Amino acid sequence: MKKIGVLTSGGDSPGMNAAVRAVVRKGIYHNVEVHGIYGGYAGLMNGNIQKLELGSVGDIIHRGGTFLQSARSEEFKTREGQQKGIQQLKKHGIDGLVVIGGDGSYMGAKALTEQGFPCVGVPGTIDNDISGTEFTIGFDTALNTVIDAIDKIRDTASSHERTFIIEVMGRNAGDIALWSGLAGGAETILIPEEKHDIKDIALRLKKGQERGKKHSIIIVAEGVMSGYEVGRIIKEETDFDTRVTVLGHVQRGGSPTVKDRVLASRLGARAVELLLEGKGGRAVGIEKNEMVDYDIIEALGKPHNLDMNLYKLSKELSI
Ligand code: ATP
């Protein structure tokens, strides 16, 4: 393999730049040309492709977002769109592709591989919702953003007798809610993997107040219900003073943490190694601090498992 491509796709996440840097530098280290595809799969179909040099990825390791830009493309979900992409790759003499993104992006990489173009997937999403890896690039940075917000809200919460509800990202996966809730000492964590009875939670809050508890923090993943809805039900059931904060896209931004930069560097470099070993159709990940790789189809087929022991612990510690 003499020329490889790299693209970022789906929602951006802090650390994607560090991953692109690793792909470029690792490729050049092995005398392979690396081409950047700008604007995800949409950019691929349009041939928005440029050769990247060592210096092209200088000064980006600390930046959030992705300098390659990301996009969502419906057209790329069709076989015609995918063929367009393959033609562009062939036109530029590229013979392997690293795709950094979430499970939707993996679907694209799987489709290209099935049509004879080798791709390797790198898990880049703040949601931590990809199977085949314990952690995704951007998750740790997002958690640190959320914990910063929780700590600040806790300061004001302890000055007033209020119930604070903080809505965090996570449509299908409760990882952000669980990890930040545990680290932030939240009284209640609402995750999409479990069924929740808000009225029951309100009852518990009342009991807490009777025991002298002055304030509470509830973390809700957006996939459960909106923070405002949780706030409305709790207000109705308890008449407590409730305040809702929806963190939204601040969770996507910011300079990546050390953990995310190191993870991105390791995963990006491993993806290049796999392509050079002739192993397309793989997805890289980290397990027990070791680099692992899976058949990308297998990685897509397996459900993402939230750490339920951690959830149990969070419940035990928030009595
Ligand atoms: P995030 O987890 O941040 O949402 P993602 O990678 O899952 O990231 P998606 O929007 O689901 O984000 O997917 C990104 C892009 O991947 C889509 O816009 C589309 O171009 C491509 N893609 C998604 N699903 C498929 C599919 N079934 N076949 C081919 N390409 C796909």
Residues whose N, C-alpha, C, O or C-beta is under 5 A from the ligand:
A	BS01	ATP	S9 G10 G11 Y41 A71 R72 S73 E74 F76 K77 G101 G102 D103 G104 S105 M107 G108 A111 T125
